[in-house]
Amino acid sequence: MNTPLRRLATITLVMFVALMGAATWVQFFQAESLNTDPRNVRMLYREHGNARGPIVAGGEAIAVSVPVDDPFGYQRTYPQGDLYSAVTGFYSIANGSTQLEKAENDQLTGRSDQLFFTRIRDLLTGKKPEGAAVETTILPAAQQAAREAIGDQEGAVVAVEPSTGRILALVSTPGFDPNALAVHSTSEAAAQYRALDEAQGNPLRSKVIQERFAPGSTFKLVTAAAALESGSYTSETLVPSPVELPLPQTSATIGNFGGSSCGGEQVTLADALRISCNTAFASLGMTLGEDAMREQSERFGFLDPDLTVPMEVVESVFPSDLDPAMLAQSAIGQRDVQATPLQMAMVSSAIANGGRLMTPYLVDTVRAADLTVVSRTRPQVYSDAVSASTASQLTQMMVGVVESGSGRSARIDGVQVAGKTGTAQTTEGQAPHAWFTAFAPADAPRVAVAVIVENGGNLGNEATGGAVAAPIARAVIEAVLAS
């Protein structure tokens, strides 16, 4: 009789342990994944039932939750539509979230550990929970100027404050209206998402941080920096500048824009940058070598897979295992060199800031619902990209680009602008990308800008960085300086 009882007791104990173990596994170990699972309807109702904190630019809400008479309680709205779509992203019942709505979700919902005591206070006082406000670094005048200047062309514009790393403008075109994705009808929201996902130009992606492109001649700033940092060159050093440069071990050659001469068989490094001489910089890259080029690229932020602003920034690339011909092409920003617009703004920003690169950031302050400060971003040094001497020489070289070189369209009366144009070849049969990166005022920089207009924008194959991208940068610079 005792044996069957013992067996029954053992089975009961095993079942009890299994039940407790399963409950513990679900409630503790799987809690986070279940809470964040988009299929978890309870989580959706819980999140939407509380007021999500606003996203703010220049003191105005650019994303806010408003009460609605439906089971969800609140609906996300975006008062200025697509103007800030690359900043806010969207928050959707059917499609999740992107950009700041995703990166700052814990703050906006009030679930962040930094808001623990706020949640306890609300629980004790019976106050309905509210998310924290996320105040961005965006300068609305610069954002508006960037959006208007790029118009209906596909591309991206980003502006950074060199001394701090504050992102002042972040525009990606085509944009989209986040309100269309924030509706509470899951079928309608899903249909809107599908339409945007299939639309030309990748409107749902922020090209400033999520797309990378051949930087073309804007990358010559990195090559010039590597030369000056080597100690073997100054801005007045003569470098070879043939009309056509044969590439070693191949039958290919590199020529200059339009097949033109750079003014002789040799030019100064400053003049090579001013007129954007391909053969001079291709030759220079081979002389400097792959290691020097890669090291300089890394000091400007290339090859960093961990950069966030706080959204993740796709890694900019300088290739490895290069033969001389590949190195020559890489030195002028072609071949497999790839950069985000933010990366090229970081290059200009470091030069503007005396060689010290500050980490770019988009969130200035997080405030609880009672306006107490939860966190405030403190500027941080990313790297000493170049020496102060190199930065000074590069600044004067870039001033020459705008005053008497390929970047004349960026000139501003009474303001000295330092810049660099770029026209990057893309796939065969496609018009080149038009680039421009700059900072101003050159003697006391307040803003660094990078612009890309894809496939030449409205000018197509006739486009150059100076003709298409430089005027956009000028408009943003003027907006910042007027603020």
Buried (B, 14 or more C-beta within 10 A) or exposed (E): EEEEEEEEEEEEEEEEEEEEEEEEEEEEEEEEEBEEEEEBEEBBEBBBEBBBBBBBBBEEBBBBBEEEEEEBBBBBBBEBBBBBBBBBBBBBBBBBBBBBBBBBBBBBBBBBEBBEEBBEEBEEEEEEBBBBBBBBBBBBBBBBBBBBBBEEBBBBBBBBBBBBBBBBBBBBBBBBBBBBBBBBEEEEBBBBBEEBEEEEBBBBBBBBBBBBBBBBBBBBBBBBBBBBBBEEBBBEBBBBBBBEBBBEEEEEBBBBBEEEBBEEEBBBBBBBBBBBBBBBBBBBBBBBBBEBBBBBBBBBBBEBEEBEBBBBBBBBBBBEEBEBBBBBBBBBBBBEBBBBBBBBBBBBBBBBBBBBBBBBBBBBBBBBBEEEEBBEBEBEEBBBBBBEEBBBBBBEBBBBBBBEBBBBBBBBEEBBBBBBBBBBBBEEEEBBBBBBBBBBBBEEBBBBBBBBBBBBBEBEEEBBBBBBBBBBBBBBBBBBBEB
